[in-house]
Amino acid sequence: MSDFDELAERRRKNLKLIQFNKDDQSLVESDKPKETFADVGGLEDVKKKIRMNFIMPLKQPELFAAYGKEAGGSLLLFGPPGCGKTFLARAVAGEIDANFMHIELQAILSMYAGQTEHNLHDIFEKARLNKPCVIFIDELDAMGGSRHQMRQHHDRMLVNQLLLELDGLQAQNDNVFVIGATNTPWYLDSALRRPGRFNHLVFVPPPEETERETILQLKLAGKPMGSIDLKKIAADTRLFSGADLEQLVQDAVESALERMFESGEIEPITQNDMKNALKSRKATTLEWFSTARNYATFSDVNKDYQVILDYMKKHGVK
Amino acid sequence: MYESNDQALRAVYQLISWRRYKEALEETQQLLRKQPEDPDLFALLGQIYLGMSDHEKALHWSDEALKQDPDHQMAWYIRIVVYYERDDDAAFYEALPEAQRIDPYETNYYFFHANLLNKKGKYKEAKEKILQALAIDSQSPMLLAILSYTEALLGNVSESHRLDRQAIQYDSENPQLLMYLAWAAGTRGDYKLQETYMRTVVRIDPDNKQHRDEYLSALQQSQWLYRAVLWPTKFLRRLKPWQILAIWIVAGIIFRPLLLGFIVLYIAAHWISKGIVHVRVFGWGRRGT
């Protein structure tokens, strides 16, 4: 291992994951997860786009500056639920060796519910103290929903504050990066999409067939298994999200458990268990695509969601 | 956990406003564990189920709230909305007097009532109801919009137009309000304005099927070919049903070829304009909504 690698490894070990704790309404620190892009199965196009627009300009700013591209900005991941947006955000943090601050719905909700001591400014300040830091705002639509639809003054204040903090990032903070994730990008305030804010929009689609096979393998790993044709199951689970596949495996495990209670012996999970589980499940992403198509067709003035229509056409989503 | 019930309630209302009903249900159920007989929480559950369009459960929790407090305003409101949305007119009319006795200043009750009357063609009675509501809240853009529509149905074009301007000054981003103004514009024969309003409606909320269908219909009506063929219906709309039937019979006897020609032209105009709209919105080779 070279000195540089050793230094990077030591730095990586000191990195932190800062998360909101629902029970005592505070920000807590824990060890940073070690995911990188290598741990993200598939999503090659998505990873390439993030590398080109987000990671490379940070690692080699001078090269990109020659083409007039600046490092930074913020990244917005959108797509159906359960397709790995959170995992991808963690991997981005891993790729740039940064602390990772995970802001979930409960943390955002606590800001609305009146715990002013956990306001947005504190979170950004904490990130600035822990540079380099990626702030990952899950369910961004809850925090940055359209101001027009917000009737209450205090609702709008949080969006305005977020805009202020994002602009602050550009003006005075280096090495603080913001990644947002949402299932409903159409609810976001349009001001969040201006340059310097969430200007890199990345669609995270459901896993492809080979990715589904890998996910199924991972979910079944360590469990008693009979002979299962995962290729076949992967082919039959078109548009299933990672979460859907996990549910499928859970259903199959339950069938095997039932048999075990009857026979009193360890019963392996069989192809039949998987097939039966598949009969009672359908891709939850279908509902998302149906909504997304409506927004892409009727409401997409800037053609941001053309990628969804293209995806649907390519995969024959009706 | 939240420090107080107030904070937890605020979180529930916030979740409802984000349409995150599942999470709102979880938070409310946690509150209910602490106060298992609180009619406000029962009504809140009813409100959440109403948002989820689960009318059965909404009614159930409204009933539970009313068992604890027979005069619970929100519980009565939920009942009225459920009956209205289900098109259960008999139950609606039975519950309305009690709901209005408990909450006489709720203008939505007048709004729902006026809508039902408009549907039945009782425009004058509908107008009366809206005017009663406007006496309570004279600046409600929603009431002004439905009044604009009702005036248009009554043939009072200039009054409908004046109310349209007034409503839009107060609110130009509420899809429901804009849809009423679109209907009013369409009834006045202002198809361009109707299309403009419906385009905004569908941009704000394209996931609502009614909004999409109404927008496509507005686009179709703005086609000159369709409008030209539709022109006689503007005149026919003012007549009573028996008068229309008599005209059809007379026309059928005297001008049969002309009548058949009109029917063919009408059907052709309908499908050609529908096809043009489809290609404009969805492009070639894509299915519609």
Contacts between the chains, C-beta under 8 A, distances in Angstrom:
chain1	res1	chain2	res2	distance
A	22	B	1	7.3
A	23	B	1	6.1
A	25	B	1	7.8
A	25	B	3	7.8
A	105	B	20	7.8
A	105	B	23	7.2
A	109	B	11	5.1
A	109	B	14	6.2
A	109	B	15	7.1
A	110	B	2	8.0
A	110	B	11	7.7
A	112	B	10	6.7
A	112	B	11	6.9
A	112	B	14	4.5
A	113	B	2	6.1
A	113	B	7	4.5
A	113	B	8	7.3
A	113	B	10	4.7
A	113	B	11	4.3
A	113	B	14	6.8
A	114	B	6	7.9
A	114	B	7	5.3
A	114	B	10	6.2
A	115	B	3	7.5
A	115	B	7	7.3
A	141	B	18	7.5
A	142	B	18	5.6
A	142	B	20	7.6
A	145	B	18	6.9
A	148	B	173	5.1
A	149	B	173	7.8
A	150	B	17	7.9
A	155	B	14	7.9
A	155	B	17	7.6
A	291	B	207	5.1
A	294	B	206	4.1
A	294	B	207	4.9
A	294	B	212	6.8
A	294	B	289	7.2
A	295	B	206	5.5
A	295	B	207	7.1
A	297	B	206	7.0
A	297	B	281	6.7
A	297	B	282	6.6
A	298	B	202	4.5
A	298	B	203	6.4
A	298	B	206	3.7
A	298	B	212	6.6
A	298	B	215	7.1
A	298	B	281	7.6
A	299	B	202	7.0
A	299	B	203	4.7
A	299	B	204	7.5
A	299	B	206	4.7
A	301	B	203	7.4
A	318	B	287	7.2
